[in-house]
């Protein structure tokens, strides 16, 4: 079985700790690519055995640790770059990532708003889709890291349809759902109230849903977010398509924080990640919770095992 490759993320955050804790007892081989000093410290604390290597191991076994050692960019960025290359070259079965601090990286010249866009660039995919699975609800996002005032201008019928098609394809091919049901949120309160509260539903989202249904995709909407999530909790839909970040992730994290997994759709590789940030306030205090990292590893293993 090919190994998983895992990037712990920001060495000053909780990524190294939750990674080391989550790897204890894992049977599948894992190559950790990241800051060696930070991960070895976390491994010692967790009682995890790991072997330091200076190149990708020919026959990975247990937990191997590879420091990318690139002085030209932050270690967390160099680690992602090396890990994606390993997946594309067939050396690793899937990529699991720890949290990065976007603002911190931006100050150091990183021009992507987060993992998802960077992964798309590395994989040659123009528009990967951010989704979350593993808890009581599943969510995919049409727009991701945008200021709220920029969201309406970023929405297009094609962009909504692309997100739904990508999610539908992933649910079928990777999760094994034979007939996925997708609830498509509106943008405005009450899904626009027939144009009273905005026309994005009428002009942009409704045409996308009509085209999707004509192609045999079970998309329903636009509906209010409260309706979509009520359906999801009741098991009446398989995935909620949200128009913007907090519309989808605020309810999801209120319901499933720590259980849900960030799953990037539309890439030629499998990538999963934690559903939390760097949490500098609890880093290296022993309070970090590895539950989401364990869930990310379990999903990556299930999708590729």
Long-range contacts (C-beta under 8 A, 24 or more apart in sequence): 1-28, 1-29, 1-93, 1-305, 2-90, 2-91, 2-92, 2-93, 2-304, 3-28, 3-29, 3-30, 3-31, 3-60, 3-64, 3-91, 3-92, 3-93, 4-28, 4-29, 4-30, 4-31, 4-92, 4-93, 4-94, 4-95, 4-96, 4-297, 4-300, 4-301, 4-304, 5-30, 5-31, 5-32, 5-33, 5-83, 5-86, 5-87, 5-91, 5-92, 5-94, 5-95, 5-96, 6-30, 6-31, 6-32, 6-33, 6-83, 6-95, 6-96, 6-97, 6-98, 6-297, 7-32, 7-33, 7-34, 7-76, 7-79, 7-80, 7-83, 7-95, 7-96, 7-97, 7-98, 8-32, 8-34, 8-35, 8-38, 8-39, 8-42, 8-79, 8-98, 9-34, 9-76, 9-97, 9-98, 9-99, 9-100, 9-278, 10-76, 10-98, 10-99, 10-100, 10-101, 10-104, 10-278, 11-35, 11-37, 11-38, 11-39, 11-75, 11-76, 12-38, 12-101, 12-278, 12-280, 12-283, 13-98, 13-99, 13-101, 13-277, 13-278, 13-279, 13-280, 13-283, 14-99, 14-276, 14-278, 14-279, 14-282, 14-283, 14-288, 15-98, 15-99, 15-100, 15-274, 15-278, 16-41, 16-42, 16-98, 17-42, 17-45, 17-46, 17-283, 17-284, 17-288, 17-290, 18-98, 18-274, 18-288, 18-289, 18-290, 18-292, 18-293, 19-98, 19-290, 19-293, 20-45, 20-46, 20-48, 21-46, 21-48, 21-288, 21-290, 21-293, 22-290, 22-293, 22-294, 22-296, 22-297, 23-48, 23-63, 23-297, 24-48, 26-63, 26-297, 28-301, 28-305, 29-60, 29-61, 29-62, 29-63, 29-64, 30-60, 30-62, 30-63, 30-64, 30-297, 31-56, 31-57, 31-60, 31-63, 31-64, 31-65, 31-66, 31-86, 31-92, 32-63, 32-64, 32-65, 32-66, 33-66, 33-67, 33-68, 33-79, 33-82, 33-83, 33-86, 34-65, 34-67, 34-68, 34-75, 34-76, 34-79, 34-98, 35-67, 35-75, 35-76, 35-79, 36-65, 36-67, 39-65, 40-65, 45-286, 56-86, 56-91, 73-108, 73-109, 73-110, 74-105, 74-108, 74-110, 76-100, 76-105, 77-105, 77-110, 77-118, 80-115, 80-118, 80-119, 80-122, 81-122, 84-119, 84-122, 84-123, 84-269, 85-122, 87-269, 87-270, 87-271, 88-123, 88-268, 88-269, 93-270, 93-300, 93-304, 93-305, 94-269, 94-270, 94-271, 94-272, 94-300, 94-301, 94-303, 94-304, 95-269, 95-270, 95-271, 95-272, 95-300, 96-271, 96-272, 96-273, 96-293, 96-296, 96-297, 96-300, 97-271, 97-272, 97-273, 97-274, 97-296, 98-273, 98-274, 98-293, 99-273, 99-274, 99-276, 99-277, 99-278, 99-279, 100-278, 101-277, 101-278, 101-280, 102-145, 113-144, 113-145, 114-144, 114-145, 115-262, 115-264, 115-271, 115-273, 116-144, 116-264, 117-144, 119-264, 119-267, 119-271, 120-266, 120-267, 123-267, 123-268, 123-269, 124-268, 125-266, 125-267, 125-268, 127-159, 127-162, 127-266, 128-264, 128-265, 128-266, 128-267, 129-162, 129-163, 129-166, 129-167, 129-264, 129-265, 129-266, 130-262, 130-264, 130-265, 131-167, 131-170, 131-239, 131-262, 131-263, 131-264, 131-265, 132-248, 132-249, 132-252, 132-256, 132-260, 132-261, 132-262, 132-263, 132-275, 133-175, 133-260, 133-261, 133-263, 133-299, 134-256, 134-259, 134-260, 134-261, 134-295, 134-299, 135-252, 135-255, 135-256, 135-259, 135-260, 136-232, 136-233, 136-255, 136-256, 136-259, 137-229, 137-232, 137-233, 137-240, 137-251, 137-252, 137-255, 137-256, 138-171, 138-232, 138-238, 138-239, 138-240, 139-239, 139-240, 139-241, 139-242, 139-248, 139-249, 139-252, 140-164, 140-166, 140-167, 140-239, 140-240, 140-241, 140-242, 140-248, 140-265, 141-241, 141-242, 141-243, 141-244, 141-245, 141-248, 141-249, 142-241, 142-242, 142-243, 142-244, 143-243, 143-244, 143-245, 144-245, 145-245, 146-244, 146-245, 148-244, 148-246, 151-187, 151-243, 151-244, 152-187, 152-198, 152-200, 155-187, 155-200, 155-204, 155-205, 155-243, 156-204, 157-204, 157-205, 157-207, 157-208, 157-211, 158-208, 160-184, 160-204, 160-205, 160-208, 160-209, 160-241, 160-243, 161-208, 161-211, 161-212, 163-241, 164-208, 164-209, 164-212, 164-217, 164-219, 164-241, 165-212, 165-217, 166-265, 166-266, 167-239, 167-241, 167-265, 168-217, 168-219, 169-265, 170-263, 170-265, 170-266, 171-238, 171-239, 174-270, 174-303, 177-238, 179-218, 180-217, 180-218, 180-238, 180-239, 181-218, 181-220, 181-236, 181-237, 181-238, 181-239, 182-217, 182-218, 182-219, 182-220, 182-237, 182-238, 182-239, 182-240, 182-241, 183-219, 183-220, 183-221, 183-223, 183-227, 183-228, 183-231, 183-232, 183-237, 183-239, 183-240, 183-241, 184-208, 184-209, 184-219, 184-220, 184-221, 184-222, 184-223, 184-228, 184-241, 185-221, 185-222, 185-223, 185-224, 185-225, 185-228, 185-240, 185-241, 185-242, 185-243, 185-247, 185-248, 186-221, 186-222, 186-223, 186-224, 186-225, 186-243, 187-222, 187-243, 187-244, 189-224, 190-224, 191-221, 191-222, 191-223, 191-224, 191-227, 192-222, 205-243, 225-251, 257-292, 258-289, 258-291, 258-292, 258-295, 259-291, 259-292, 259-295, 260-292, 260-295, 261-292, 261-295, 261-296, 261-299, 262-296, 263-299, 270-300, 270-303, 270-304, 271-300, 272-296, 272-297, 272-299, 272-300, 272-303
